[in-house]
Amino acid sequence: MVNDMLIFIDIARQIIGIGALLLGSLAIVIGALGLLRLGDVYQRMHGAGIIDTGGAGLVLLGLLLLSPDWTVAVRIALIGGLLIMTSPTATHAIARAARFSGVEPILSTDSKEKEG
Amino acid sequence: MTLTLWFGVTLASIGVSIIIAILRASLGPTAFDRVLAVNTIGTLVVLSICVYGFFDGRPEFLDIAVLYALINFIGTIAILKFFRHGTLGDHLPPEDKHHG
């Protein structure tokens, strides 16, 4: 009985890992499209944020689940921790630098009212 | 073990995203678009190193990815500091508190 349980857990681990991996790669592509098509620097940071949090988080979660032994899992967790700490800081620094050097955010969509 | 197929799919999607980010880096009107795109490319390269390590069955790649994640962050902050001060800190002018 216990043996079946272990096999079931192992299969479930792989399926969830592959699912997380695919969802993560989907989030990466969506984030990259957002980076490309959004209006100005501040909106594009949303796309970059999706890549950093959604894409990287899900892909690393998938790798964590699919990792063969614990040494690999520890390194994946370390990379995840580093990315969680560094990428928001970097994006904030870019936003602050852009703001102080005078890049004006698009506050209202000009397409609606022309006389803005 | 068809895991390598899924790792290949992830690598392909990361590759497409890197190409899109390069496109944004080249198009980007302001310099900060470019810095943002380069920072995103750095994160994507970290992910591709991790996934390729799994794809090839060689866990040593993860150490390289850790190093790359750190250097990518430091590089982004260095570029931003260079934008603001025009120099990387050898002879900084006594800059005012808030505005550059």
Backbone of each chain as ProteinMPNN parsed JSONL, in Angstrom:
{"seq_chain_A": "MVNDMLIFIDIARQIIGIGALLLGSLAIVIGALGLLRLGDVYQRMHGAGIIDTGGAGLVLLGLLLLSPDWTVAVRIALIGGLLIMTSPTATHAIARAARFSGVEPILSTDSKEKEG", "coords_chain_A": {"N_chain_A": [[0.856, -1.193, 0.0], [1.912, 1.212, 0.912], [3.912, 1.403, -0.914], [2.567, 1.849, -3.332], [1.619, 4.34, -2.747], [3.982, 5.864, -2.668], [4.807, 5.663, -5.303], [2.713, 6.977, -6.531], [2.985, 9.538, -5.481], [5.42, 10.187, -6.615], [4.833, 10.229, -9.362], [2.885, 12.218, -9.38], [4.434, 14.356, -8.559], [6.093, 14.722, -10.752], [4.261, 15.376, -12.758], [3.102, 17.735, -11.806], [5.381, 19.274, -11.749], [6.092, 19.439, -14.48], [3.847, 20.768, -15.379], [4.061, 23.211, -14.018], [6.411, 24.12, -15.16], [5.628, 24.499, -17.847], [3.612, 26.413, -17.575], [5.162, 28.44, -16.538], [6.858, 29.003, -18.714], [4.959, 29.945, -20.452], [4.164, 32.278, -19.1], [6.545, 33.664, -19.298], [6.705, 34.22, -22.045], [4.441, 35.814, -22.346], [5.091, 37.936, -20.666], [7.293, 38.945, -22.04], [6.079, 39.801, -24.393], [4.504, 41.781, -23.297], [6.519, 43.476, -22.466], [7.312, 44.34, -24.918], [5.125, 45.595, -26.157], [3.883, 47.476, -24.53], [3.081, 50.859, -23.367], [4.936, 52.963, -22.194], [8.051, 53.443, -20.363], [7.387, 52.905, -17.718], [5.087, 51.351, -17.898], [6.104, 49.188, -19.262], [7.621, 48.038, -17.349], [5.857, 46.522, -15.996], [5.548, 44.306, -17.665], [8.154, 43.316, -17.489], [8.102, 42.693, -14.833], [6.288, 40.594, -14.783], [7.759, 38.619, -16.06], [9.846, 38.327, -14.22], [8.607, 37.583, -11.773], [6.284, 35.808, -12.227], [7.103, 34.15, -14.468], [9.835, 33.34, -13.89], [9.442, 32.402, -11.293], [7.588, 30.258, -11.59], [8.929, 28.582, -13.363], [11.233, 27.95, -11.93], [10.019, 26.716, -9.784], [8.956, 24.487, -11.052], [11.355, 23.246, -11.835], [12.351, 22.767, -9.346], [10.633, 20.81, -8.418], [11.192, 18.807, -10.21], [13.746, 18.098, -9.661], [16.524, 15.886, -9.383], [18.067, 15.225, -6.979], [18.663, 16.273, -3.514], [20.711, 18.145, -3.39], [20.644, 19.488, -5.81], [18.14, 20.651, -5.585], [18.518, 22.435, -3.465], [20.207, 24.324, -4.628], [18.571, 25.339, -6.619], [16.611, 26.52, -5.039], [18.162, 28.476, -3.868], [18.795, 30.085, -6.083], [16.212, 30.924, -6.698], [15.604, 32.406, -4.391], [17.52, 34.433, -4.623], [16.714, 35.674, -7.02], [14.222, 36.596, -6.245], [14.942, 38.567, -4.495], [16.637, 40.282, -5.941], [15.579, 41.079, -8.487], [13.129, 42.68, -8.133], [14.291, 44.843, -6.791], [16.08, 45.831, -8.671], [14.307, 46.602, -10.717], [12.895, 48.563, -9.377], [14.952, 50.395, -8.986], [15.46, 51.147, -11.597], [13.037, 52.391, -12.227], [13.087, 54.529, -10.454], [15.381, 55.887, -11.256], [14.612, 56.57, -13.843], [12.462, 58.22, -13.283], [13.628, 60.35, -11.898], [15.277, 61.387, -13.762], [13.558, 62.583, -15.362], [11.651, 61.323, -17.047], [8.469, 61.356, -18.281], [5.522, 59.809, -17.097], [2.87, 58.214, -18.975], [-0.15, 59.412, -18.258], [-2.861, 59.489, -18.951], [-4.912, 57.811, -21.358], [-4.297, 58.933, -24.513], [-5.88, 58.457, -26.645], [-8.539, 58.632, -25.995], [-9.4, 61.348, -25.068], [-8.793, 64.172, -27.001], [-7.925, 66.737, -26.469], [-6.085, 66.98, -24.481]], "CA_chain_A": [[0.0, 0.0, 0.0], [2.77, 2.4, 1.006], [4.693, 1.491, -2.146], [1.735, 2.53, -4.347], [1.552, 5.781, -2.4], [5.238, 6.525, -3.077], [4.82, 5.777, -6.768], [1.731, 8.003, -6.896], [3.578, 10.852, -5.163], [6.482, 10.466, -7.588], [4.213, 10.607, -10.65], [2.23, 13.529, -9.197], [5.494, 15.372, -8.505], [6.584, 15.016, -12.114], [3.211, 16.038, -13.547], [2.982, 19.125, -11.342], [6.605, 19.974, -12.169], [6.018, 19.771, -15.906], [2.809, 21.794, -15.532], [4.613, 24.505, -13.583], [7.4, 24.527, -16.167], [4.951, 25.015, -19.049], [2.958, 27.681, -17.214], [6.217, 29.445, -16.414], [7.323, 29.459, -20.037], [3.884, 30.787, -21.003], [4.245, 33.598, -18.455], [7.721, 34.359, -19.83], [6.399, 34.769, -23.375], [3.471, 36.912, -22.17], [5.83, 39.078, -20.121], [8.127, 39.536, -23.097], [5.179, 40.56, -25.284], [4.158, 43.007, -22.577], [7.699, 44.357, -22.524], [7.458, 44.906, -26.261], [4.016, 46.377, -26.714], [3.253, 48.441, -23.621], [3.266, 52.234, -23.794], [6.202, 53.651, -21.91], [8.981, 52.666, -19.52], [6.748, 52.449, -16.479], [4.18, 50.238, -18.189], [6.884, 48.003, -19.659], [8.122, 47.36, -16.144], [4.881, 45.489, -15.627], [5.921, 43.111, -18.422], [9.379, 42.751, -16.908], [7.734, 42.095, -13.546], [5.655, 39.289, -15.016], [8.824, 37.652, -16.337], [10.654, 38.062, -13.026], [7.883, 36.862, -10.72], [5.52, 34.667, -12.723], [7.868, 33.221, -15.299], [10.969, 32.743, -13.177], [8.95, 31.661, -10.137], [6.98, 28.975, -11.968], [9.931, 27.697, -13.967], [12.1, 27.418, -10.87], [9.214, 25.761, -9.003], [8.925, 23.244, -11.825], [12.658, 22.595, -11.742], [12.509, 22.284, -7.96], [9.892, 19.548, -8.289], [11.761, 17.776, -11.086], [15.187, 17.946, -9.425], [16.811, 14.506, -9.009], [18.391, 15.005, -5.551], [18.436, 17.477, -2.704], [21.723, 19.186, -3.629], [20.152, 20.328, -6.918], [16.99, 21.426, -5.099], [18.999, 23.559, -2.65], [20.728, 25.388, -5.509], [17.428, 25.985, -7.28], [15.982, 27.409, -4.049], [19.043, 29.638, -3.705], [18.597, 30.971, -7.236], [14.893, 31.543, -6.538], [15.705, 33.443, -3.364], [18.276, 35.57, -5.167], [15.907, 36.408, -8.008], [13.142, 37.301, -5.532], [15.485, 39.769, -3.845], [17.352, 41.245, -6.789], [14.891, 41.69, -9.646], [12.309, 43.854, -7.799], [15.142, 45.989, -6.457], [16.602, 46.403, -9.922], [13.228, 47.294, -11.44], [12.624, 49.809, -8.645], [16.036, 51.355, -9.237], [15.267, 51.689, -12.953], [11.902, 53.322, -12.193], [13.491, 55.742, -9.739], [16.324, 56.629, -12.101], [13.866, 57.166, -14.96], [11.616, 59.314, -12.801], [14.422, 61.524, -11.517], [15.904, 62.01, -14.935], [12.563, 63.377, -16.064], [10.79, 60.619, -18.007], [7.094, 61.584, -17.826], [4.643, 58.664, -17.377], [1.629, 58.512, -19.701], [-1.151, 59.251, -17.201], [-4.209, 59.184, -19.475], [-4.776, 57.327, -22.745], [-4.655, 60.11, -25.324], [-6.831, 58.147, -27.737], [-9.925, 58.973, -25.66], [-9.732, 62.778, -25.27], [-7.721, 64.691, -27.852], [-7.457, 68.105, -26.196], [-5.241, 66.836, -23.295]], "C_chain_A": [[0.899, 1.253, 0.0], [3.527, 2.573, -0.304], [3.886, 2.22, -3.225], [1.707, 4.027, -4.056], [2.806, 6.498, -2.893], [5.254, 6.716, -4.584], [3.884, 6.9, -7.191], [2.319, 9.387, -6.661], [4.618, 11.212, -6.217], [5.874, 10.924, -8.907], [3.581, 11.992, -10.52], [3.284, 14.632, -9.198], [5.925, 15.733, -9.915], [5.527, 15.785, -12.886], [3.109, 17.498, -13.131], [4.206, 19.917, -11.783], [6.537, 20.381, -13.616], [4.969, 20.844, -16.13], [3.336, 23.157, -15.156], [5.606, 25.021, -14.609], [6.712, 25.145, -17.369], [4.264, 26.338, -18.742], [4.002, 28.786, -17.101], [6.688, 29.93, -17.763], [6.236, 30.285, -20.709], [3.958, 32.187, -20.421], [5.432, 34.378, -19.0], [7.397, 34.987, -21.175], [5.436, 35.948, -23.242], [4.179, 38.145, -21.634], [6.667, 39.753, -21.185], [7.265, 40.327, -24.068], [4.761, 41.852, -24.608], [5.297, 43.989, -22.625], [7.761, 45.055, -23.867], [6.377, 45.931, -26.545], [3.489, 47.446, -25.775], [3.8, 49.84, -23.883], [4.614, 52.831, -23.493], [6.968, 52.86, -20.869], [8.23, 52.072, -18.339], [5.775, 51.314, -16.745], [4.978, 48.992, -18.574], [7.449, 47.302, -18.439], [7.132, 46.327, -15.658], [5.216, 44.188, -16.359], [7.161, 42.464, -17.838], [9.068, 42.086, -15.574], [7.107, 40.728, -13.721], [6.726, 38.242, -15.282], [9.538, 37.295, -15.044], [9.883, 37.235, -12.025], [7.196, 35.625, -11.27], [6.39, 33.676, -13.451], [8.961, 32.544, -14.51], [10.465, 31.894, -12.013], [8.425, 30.298, -10.531], [8.021, 28.028, -12.564], [10.814, 27.102, -12.882], [11.329, 26.45, -9.982], [9.16, 24.427, -9.731], [10.246, 22.502, -11.724], [12.871, 22.022, -10.341], [11.826, 20.929, -7.807], [10.551, 18.433, -9.098], [13.217, 17.482, -10.737], [15.471, 16.553, -8.867], [17.167, 14.339, -7.535], [18.44, 16.335, -4.831], [19.484, 18.539, -2.976], [21.259, 20.1, -4.77], [19.024, 21.216, -6.419], [17.458, 22.623, -4.268], [19.493, 24.686, -3.547], [19.586, 26.094, -6.223], [16.747, 26.944, -6.305], [16.836, 28.656, -3.843], [18.851, 30.625, -4.849], [17.254, 31.673, -7.115], [14.939, 32.662, -5.527], [16.425, 34.663, -3.885], [17.41, 36.37, -6.122], [14.812, 37.184, -7.306], [13.669, 38.591, -4.938], [15.998, 40.769, -4.875], [16.455, 41.863, -7.847], [13.914, 42.791, -9.236], [13.152, 45.074, -7.471], [15.647, 46.661, -7.718], [15.509, 47.173, -10.649], [12.879, 48.593, -10.735], [13.693, 50.855, -8.93], [15.867, 51.974, -10.619], [14.138, 52.713, -12.928], [12.322, 54.632, -11.544], [14.426, 56.571, -10.605], [15.569, 57.293, -13.25], [13.085, 58.372, -14.461], [12.45, 60.551, -12.519], [15.105, 62.14, -12.713], [14.827, 62.566, -15.85], [11.735, 62.656, -17.088], [9.361, 60.721, -17.487], [6.244, 60.36, -18.116], [3.413, 59.109, -18.14], [0.491, 58.303, -18.714], [-2.507, 58.914, -17.774], [-4.025, 58.733, -20.915], [-5.239, 58.442, -23.672], [-5.748, 59.764, -26.31], [-8.222, 58.603, -27.335], [-10.138, 60.449, -25.857], [-8.528, 63.428, -25.976], [-7.125, 65.964, -27.26], [-6.456, 68.126, -25.051], [-3.976, 67.679, -23.281]], "O_chain_A": [[0.699, 2.195, -0.766], [3.764, 3.69, -0.763], [4.407, 3.079, -3.936], [1.761, 4.861, -4.959], [2.727, 7.589, -3.459], [5.65, 7.766, -5.091], [4.203, 7.681, -8.087], [2.19, 10.287, -7.49], [4.707, 12.357, -6.66], [6.34, 11.894, -9.505], [3.711, 12.833, -11.409], [3.069, 15.707, -9.758], [6.101, 16.908, -10.238], [5.848, 16.741, -13.592], [3.038, 18.392, -13.975], [4.096, 21.087, -12.148], [6.873, 21.511, -13.968], [5.154, 21.731, -16.962], [3.106, 24.142, -15.859], [5.644, 26.217, -14.899], [7.141, 26.187, -17.865], [4.32, 27.273, -19.539], [3.765, 29.922, -17.512], [6.899, 31.128, -17.955], [6.537, 31.22, -21.451], [3.83, 33.173, -21.146], [5.36, 35.597, -19.154], [7.756, 36.136, -21.434], [5.584, 36.958, -23.93], [3.916, 39.263, -22.076], [6.749, 40.98, -21.237], [7.662, 41.401, -24.521], [4.67, 42.897, -25.253], [5.089, 45.189, -22.802], [8.197, 46.202, -23.966], [6.648, 46.997, -27.098], [2.691, 48.274, -26.211], [4.835, 50.004, -24.529], [5.365, 53.173, -24.406], [6.589, 51.739, -20.528], [8.403, 50.902, -17.997], [5.64, 50.409, -15.923], [4.579, 47.872, -18.254], [7.728, 46.104, -18.483], [7.507, 45.366, -14.986], [5.179, 43.108, -15.771], [7.235, 41.243, -17.699], [9.663, 41.071, -15.214], [7.345, 39.814, -12.931], [6.63, 37.114, -14.799], [9.811, 36.124, -14.782], [10.426, 36.279, -11.471], [7.485, 34.51, -10.834], [6.422, 32.496, -13.104], [9.023, 31.316, -14.456], [10.982, 30.805, -11.763], [8.759, 29.293, -9.903], [7.999, 26.825, -12.305], [11.114, 25.908, -12.899], [11.895, 25.479, -9.479], [9.299, 23.368, -9.119], [10.27, 21.284, -11.55], [13.473, 20.963, -10.162], [12.352, 20.021, -7.164], [10.481, 17.262, -8.727], [13.867, 16.701, -11.432], [14.754, 16.081, -7.984], [16.652, 13.431, -6.881], [18.282, 17.392, -5.441], [19.2, 19.726, -2.817], [21.446, 21.316, -4.719], [18.948, 22.391, -6.777], [16.871, 23.702, -4.35], [19.239, 25.86, -3.276], [19.626, 27.31, -6.412], [16.35, 28.045, -6.687], [16.31, 29.755, -3.667], [18.755, 31.833, -4.635], [17.148, 32.869, -7.391], [14.389, 33.74, -5.756], [16.01, 35.794, -3.632], [17.37, 37.598, -6.051], [14.492, 38.303, -7.706], [12.955, 39.591, -4.873], [15.817, 41.975, -4.707], [16.551, 43.065, -8.092], [13.856, 43.797, -9.942], [12.793, 46.199, -7.818], [15.647, 47.887, -7.832], [15.749, 48.274, -11.144], [12.6, 49.603, -11.381], [13.397, 52.038, -9.095], [16.097, 53.169, -10.804], [14.254, 53.78, -13.53], [11.964, 55.711, -12.015], [14.296, 57.793, -10.689], [15.847, 58.442, -13.596], [13.042, 59.413, -15.117], [12.05, 61.667, -12.851], [15.475, 63.313, -12.674], [15.114, 62.976, -16.975], [11.146, 63.311, -17.948], [9.059, 60.24, -16.395], [6.224, 59.893, -19.255], [2.954, 60.241, -17.983], [0.182, 57.166, -18.358], [-3.25, 58.139, -17.173], [-3.121, 59.192, -21.613], [-6.399, 58.852, -23.641], [-6.471, 60.646, -26.773], [-9.028, 58.933, -28.204], [-10.949, 60.835, -26.699], [-7.383, 63.235, -25.568], [-5.956, 66.264, -27.503], [-6.007, 69.207, -24.671], [-3.207, 67.621, -22.322]]}, "seq_chain_B": "MTLTLWFGVTLASIGVSIIIAILRASLGPTAFDRVLAVNTIGTLVVLSICVYGFFDGRPEFLDIAVLYALINFIGTIAILKFFRHGTLGDHLPPEDKHHG", "coords_chain_B": {"N_chain_B": [[11.688, 8.555, -20.238], [10.506, 11.417, -20.951], [11.276, 13.909, -20.201], [13.13, 15.63, -21.243], [11.92, 16.665, -23.435], [10.08, 18.524, -22.428], [11.788, 20.31, -21.178], [13.039, 21.262, -23.429], [10.915, 22.614, -24.649], [10.564, 24.685, -22.812], [13.044, 25.961, -23.022], [12.834, 26.836, -25.662], [10.765, 28.702, -25.45], [11.96, 30.565, -23.757], [13.997, 31.385, -25.417], [12.554, 32.649, -27.499], [11.501, 34.754, -26.001], [13.829, 36.099, -25.306], [14.625, 37.054, -27.786], [12.518, 38.807, -28.301], [12.941, 40.598, -26.224], [15.422, 41.615, -26.962], [14.638, 42.928, -29.223], [13.065, 44.935, -28.058], [15.101, 46.206, -26.67], [16.604, 47.28, -28.733], [14.745, 48.912, -29.981], [13.874, 50.605, -28.027], [12.849, 53.798, -27.01], [13.777, 55.503, -24.835], [16.747, 55.569, -22.739], [16.285, 54.114, -20.524], [14.453, 52.206, -21.201], [16.115, 50.486, -22.525], [17.864, 49.664, -20.513], [16.088, 48.33, -18.889], [15.271, 46.276, -20.632], [17.693, 44.937, -20.972], [18.166, 44.084, -18.385], [16.031, 42.313, -18.112], [16.739, 40.466, -20.075], [18.977, 39.427, -18.841], [17.852, 38.097, -16.621], [16.395, 36.191, -18.029], [18.449, 34.774, -19.207], [19.607, 33.625, -16.992], [17.552, 31.864, -16.264], [17.566, 30.257, -18.553], [20.033, 29.045, -18.349], [19.664, 27.492, -16.061], [17.592, 25.761, -16.91], [18.81, 24.551, -19.066], [20.811, 23.202, -17.775], [19.313, 21.218, -16.528], [18.244, 20.072, -18.796], [20.453, 18.923, -20.01], [21.236, 17.287, -18.069], [23.184, 18.003, -16.209], [24.066, 19.106, -13.221], [25.931, 21.062, -12.533], [25.586, 23.426, -13.818], [23.914, 25.023, -12.367], [25.355, 26.42, -10.476], [26.659, 28.261, -12.043], [24.464, 29.726, -12.846], [23.649, 30.928, -10.471], [25.777, 32.703, -10.03], [25.549, 34.288, -12.307], [23.092, 35.508, -11.901], [23.65, 37.227, -9.774], [25.676, 38.906, -10.835], [24.288, 40.073, -12.9], [22.451, 41.684, -11.569], [24.177, 43.492, -10.271], [25.347, 44.669, -12.47], [23.166, 46.035, -13.635], [22.579, 47.946, -11.659], [24.98, 49.339, -11.691], [24.975, 50.477, -14.254], [22.807, 52.198, -13.991], [23.766, 53.885, -12.019], [25.826, 55.033, -13.403], [24.404, 56.424, -15.362], [23.287, 58.38, -13.771], [25.325, 59.79, -12.464], [27.307, 60.105, -14.287], [29.725, 59.065, -13.805], [31.487, 56.288, -12.28], [32.076, 56.543, -9.656], [34.693, 57.191, -8.864], [35.528, 59.935, -8.65], [33.296, 61.498, -7.187], [30.982, 64.189, -7.613], [29.912, 66.52, -5.052], [26.917, 65.63, -4.656], [23.51, 66.869, -4.798], [20.714, 66.232, -2.516], [18.243, 65.018, -3.585], [17.525, 65.469, -6.4], [18.886, 64.624, -9.564]], "CA_chain_B": [[11.777, 9.84, -19.56], [10.403, 12.453, -21.982], [11.411, 15.222, -19.556], [13.936, 16.553, -22.048], [11.023, 17.379, -24.358], [9.514, 19.714, -21.773], [12.855, 21.293, -20.997], [13.235, 21.895, -24.736], [9.84, 23.591, -24.873], [10.846, 25.864, -21.985], [14.185, 26.667, -23.616], [12.375, 27.536, -26.861], [9.996, 29.901, -25.066], [12.907, 31.556, -23.236], [14.686, 31.942, -26.587], [11.661, 33.615, -28.165], [11.392, 35.949, -25.161], [15.085, 36.851, -25.387], [14.612, 37.782, -29.062], [11.584, 39.937, -28.146], [13.574, 41.595, -25.347], [16.461, 42.286, -27.754], [13.929, 43.867, -30.097], [12.747, 46.092, -27.232], [16.337, 46.927, -26.34], [17.049, 48.074, -29.887], [13.73, 49.923, -30.326], [13.517, 51.413, -26.864], [13.183, 55.212, -27.202], [14.641, 56.087, -23.806], [17.828, 54.669, -22.327], [15.844, 53.233, -19.432], [13.879, 51.006, -21.826], [17.201, 49.547, -22.853], [18.374, 49.06, -19.28], [15.075, 47.371, -18.445], [15.315, 45.101, -21.504], [18.923, 44.178, -20.701], [17.97, 43.402, -17.106], [15.146, 41.162, -18.36], [17.508, 39.444, -20.795], [19.828, 38.769, -17.85], [17.052, 37.114, -15.876], [16.05, 35.078, -18.926], [19.634, 33.937, -19.409], [19.744, 32.813, -15.774], [16.597, 30.76, -16.36], [17.932, 29.302, -19.6], [21.161, 28.238, -17.849], [19.12, 26.475, -15.153], [16.828, 24.748, -17.644], [19.737, 23.764, -19.892], [21.476, 22.277, -16.868], [18.434, 20.06, -16.375], [18.081, 19.453, -20.121], [21.642, 18.139, -20.319], [21.525, 16.393, -16.955], [24.446, 18.396, -15.561], [23.654, 20.09, -12.217], [26.924, 22.112, -12.25], [25.167, 24.685, -14.434], [23.167, 25.864, -11.435], [26.284, 27.36, -9.825], [26.875, 29.375, -12.986], [23.262, 30.565, -12.86], [23.673, 31.769, -9.261], [26.743, 33.786, -10.246], [25.045, 35.184, -13.343], [22.006, 36.322, -11.332], [24.255, 38.306, -8.967], [26.389, 39.867, -11.689], [23.283, 40.809, -13.678], [21.912, 42.745, -10.727], [25.204, 44.514, -10.046], [25.509, 45.405, -13.73], [22.058, 46.977, -13.831], [22.74, 49.077, -10.733], [26.135, 50.133, -12.134], [24.564, 51.288, -15.407], [21.948, 53.288, -13.521], [24.611, 54.872, -11.322], [26.58, 55.761, -14.428], [23.487, 57.399, -15.975], [22.95, 59.492, -12.894], [26.471, 60.604, -12.051], [28.29, 60.293, -15.346], [30.954, 58.343, -13.466], [31.132, 55.144, -11.433], [32.338, 56.706, -8.245], [36.053, 57.496, -8.409], [35.53, 61.285, -8.053], [31.883, 61.904, -7.237], [30.729, 65.57, -7.167], [29.04, 66.541, -3.841], [25.62, 65.777, -5.337], [22.438, 67.268, -3.887], [20.087, 65.039, -1.928], [17.242, 64.234, -4.335], [17.449, 65.472, -7.859], [20.179, 64.424, -10.247]], "C_chain_B": [[11.711, 10.935, -20.627], [10.555, 13.825, -21.352], [12.159, 16.181, -20.46], [13.042, 17.298, -23.025], [10.524, 18.66, -23.704], [10.584, 20.751, -21.511], [13.121, 22.006, -22.308], [12.177, 22.936, -25.02], [10.131, 24.856, -24.084], [11.999, 26.664, -22.569], [13.737, 27.438, -24.851], [11.628, 28.812, -26.468], [10.922, 30.966, -24.507], [13.651, 32.199, -24.395], [13.84, 32.975, -27.295], [11.597, 34.896, -27.345], [12.663, 36.773, -25.215], [15.105, 37.664, -26.675], [13.692, 38.992, -28.95], [12.228, 41.02, -27.286], [14.685, 42.326, -26.091], [15.803, 43.301, -28.673], [13.57, 45.126, -29.311], [14.002, 46.873, -26.911], [16.768, 47.78, -27.519], [16.049, 49.188, -30.18], [13.642, 50.995, -29.26], [13.833, 52.878, -27.047], [14.128, 55.732, -26.121], [15.698, 55.069, -23.395], [17.323, 53.684, -21.276], [15.069, 52.048, -19.977], [14.971, 49.981, -22.059], [17.721, 48.879, -21.602], [17.389, 48.01, -18.787], [15.134, 46.103, -19.281], [16.55, 44.264, -21.199], [18.81, 43.443, -19.375], [17.087, 42.174, -17.299], [15.883, 40.058, -19.098], [18.402, 38.696, -19.815], [19.058, 37.721, -17.069], [16.719, 35.922, -16.755], [17.25, 34.173, -19.156], [19.862, 33.069, -18.178], [18.818, 31.612, -15.862], [17.039, 29.753, -17.412], [19.119, 28.459, -19.16], [20.64, 27.129, -16.943], [18.453, 25.358, -15.955], [17.77, 23.915, -18.505], [20.523, 22.784, -19.024], [20.626, 21.036, -16.675], [18.312, 19.311, -17.694], [19.238, 18.508, -20.412], [21.984, 17.178, -19.187], [22.813, 16.733, -16.254], [24.122, 19.472, -14.532], [24.699, 21.155, -11.956], [26.462, 23.448, -12.805], [24.505, 25.607, -13.419], [24.097, 26.829, -10.718], [26.538, 28.555, -10.735], [25.668, 30.306, -12.953], [23.222, 31.466, -11.626], [24.578, 32.965, -9.485], [26.174, 34.798, -11.235], [23.948, 36.073, -12.791], [22.595, 37.489, -10.539], [24.878, 39.359, -9.868], [25.389, 40.699, -12.487], [22.725, 41.964, -12.858], [22.915, 43.874, -10.555], [25.384, 45.343, -11.309], [24.419, 46.429, -13.935], [22.231, 48.188, -12.93], [23.91, 49.948, -11.174], [25.743, 51.017, -13.304], [23.74, 52.47, -14.925], [22.774, 54.341, -12.806], [25.383, 55.698, -12.336], [25.684, 56.792, -15.105], [23.361, 58.623, -15.094], [24.158, 60.38, -12.654], [27.478, 60.808, -13.167], [29.606, 59.63, -15.027], [30.588, 57.255, -12.493], [31.684, 55.313, -10.023], [33.758, 57.016, -7.861], [36.096, 58.943, -7.898], [34.128, 61.839, -8.16], [31.748, 63.375, -6.833], [29.843, 65.537, -5.929], [27.61, 66.737, -4.299], [24.564, 66.139, -4.315], [21.605, 66.04, -3.542], [19.217, 64.327, -2.95], [17.465, 64.3, -5.817], [18.816, 65.378, -8.488], [20.544, 65.633, -11.078]], "O_chain_B": [[12.746, 11.342, -21.155], [10.036, 14.809, -21.88], [11.887, 17.382, -20.469], [13.348, 18.426, -23.412], [10.533, 19.732, -24.309], [10.322, 21.949, -21.609], [13.398, 23.206, -22.322], [12.469, 24.004, -25.556], [9.974, 25.965, -24.594], [11.951, 27.893, -22.613], [14.19, 28.559, -25.08], [11.827, 29.868, -27.07], [10.706, 32.153, -24.75], [13.913, 33.401, -24.38], [14.325, 34.048, -27.656], [11.633, 35.995, -27.9], [12.608, 38.002, -25.174], [15.54, 38.816, -26.68], [14.022, 40.074, -29.435], [12.089, 42.21, -27.569], [14.88, 43.524, -25.885], [16.327, 44.395, -28.884], [13.736, 46.242, -29.803], [13.963, 48.103, -26.883], [17.251, 48.896, -27.325], [16.441, 50.284, -30.579], [13.366, 52.158, -29.557], [15.005, 53.208, -27.23], [15.157, 56.331, -26.432], [15.57, 53.874, -23.661], [17.844, 52.577, -21.142], [15.008, 51.0, -19.335], [14.792, 48.785, -21.829], [17.994, 47.679, -21.601], [17.785, 46.939, -18.327], [15.06, 44.995, -18.749], [16.48, 43.035, -21.167], [19.293, 42.318, -19.24], [17.353, 41.118, -16.725], [15.701, 38.874, -18.812], [18.575, 37.482, -19.929], [19.533, 36.603, -16.872], [16.75, 34.779, -16.299], [17.104, 32.958, -19.286], [20.264, 31.912, -18.298], [19.221, 30.484, -15.579], [16.914, 28.545, -17.212], [19.224, 27.293, -19.54], [21.089, 25.985, -17.022], [18.703, 24.175, -15.725], [17.563, 22.712, -18.665], [20.861, 21.684, -19.461], [21.148, 19.921, -16.66], [18.28, 18.081, -17.721], [19.048, 17.433, -20.981], [22.894, 16.358, -19.309], [23.485, 15.836, -15.744], [23.922, 20.63, -14.9], [24.411, 22.096, -11.217], [26.892, 24.497, -12.326], [24.525, 26.827, -13.579], [23.688, 27.94, -10.381], [26.623, 29.697, -10.283], [25.818, 31.526, -13.022], [22.816, 32.625, -11.712], [24.212, 34.099, -9.178], [26.295, 36.007, -11.038], [23.858, 37.247, -13.149], [22.096, 38.611, -10.622], [24.643, 40.555, -9.695], [25.612, 41.886, -12.725], [22.544, 43.072, -13.363], [22.573, 45.051, -10.672], [25.551, 46.561, -11.245], [24.686, 47.556, -14.354], [22.054, 49.324, -13.37], [23.846, 51.171, -11.048], [26.13, 52.185, -13.352], [23.932, 53.599, -15.377], [22.53, 55.539, -12.954], [25.573, 56.902, -12.162], [26.127, 57.903, -15.395], [23.332, 59.755, -15.578], [24.028, 61.604, -12.641], [28.41, 61.598, -13.02], [30.514, 59.618, -15.857], [29.496, 57.277, -11.927], [31.757, 54.343, -9.268], [34.057, 57.107, -6.671], [36.641, 59.183, -6.821], [33.803, 62.561, -9.102], [32.325, 63.787, -5.826], [29.075, 64.588, -5.77], [27.121, 67.867, -4.336], [24.667, 65.79, -3.139], [21.738, 64.976, -4.148], [19.416, 63.134, -3.18], [17.585, 63.253, -6.454], [19.781, 65.973, -8.01], [21.594, 65.646, -11.721]]}, "name": "protein", "num_of_chains": 2, "seq": "MVNDMLIFIDIARQIIGIGALLLGSLAIVIGALGLLRLGDVYQRMHGAGIIDTGGAGLVLLGLLLLSPDWTVAVRIALIGGLLIMTSPTATHAIARAARFSGVEPILSTDSKEKEGMTLTLWFGVTLASIGVSIIIAILRASLGPTAFDRVLAVNTIGTLVVLSICVYGFFDGRPEFLDIAVLYALINFIGTIAILKFFRHGTLGDHLPPEDKHHG"}
